[in-house]
């Protein structure tokens, strides 16, 4: 199954190419209204720029894909930006490349490379995250077992909600769906069955993605 990848956070990265400045502004988005607002904000923040070219992809299957050359020669800006987003297999994001013309014409081929490189540089600088589905496991045990459980969670990088201490100890952890049975088995074995485990809600969690995988 293909990982669901998106941009880590909103950010901007800059390149200078033959005296022209290219600023790539990127953000996570969930719908076209939010996307249009981000594009408008970038344009408003750069009133003296010559162009604000953009591309975006929205949806788990990227069913919405748009691009704009914003006055650059047809096919030299929006499409190259969109191609980069597609090649990186990203979702739910918009990239706006703002150009401040430096006086040297780049030609069609040069523009394509410049906008493509700007988008690639922006993604690399800001970073990619993987969105995973995690399931809540609600754990109930006693005080004598809690220390063992806490050590296991720390050792395996499993973060928990703050535990509730009363006559018993209650806490919740979130685990990747494909690890549920293994972790349930590990905890049950570790605590010699002295634990009650129930399944709770699901959530999306984002974590850094190794692009070299």
Buried (B, 14 or more C-beta within 10 A) or exposed (E): EEEBBBBBEBBBBBBEBEEBBBBBBBBBBEEEEBBBEBBEEBBEEBEEBBBBBBBBBBEEEBEBEBBBBBEBEEEBBBBBBBBBBEEBBBBBBBBBBBBBEBEEEBEEEBBBBBBBBBBBBBBEBBEBBBBBEBBBBBBBBEEEBBEBBBEBBEEEEBEBEEBEEEEEBBBBBBBBEEBBEEBBEEBBEBBEEBBEBEEEEEEEBBEEBEEEE
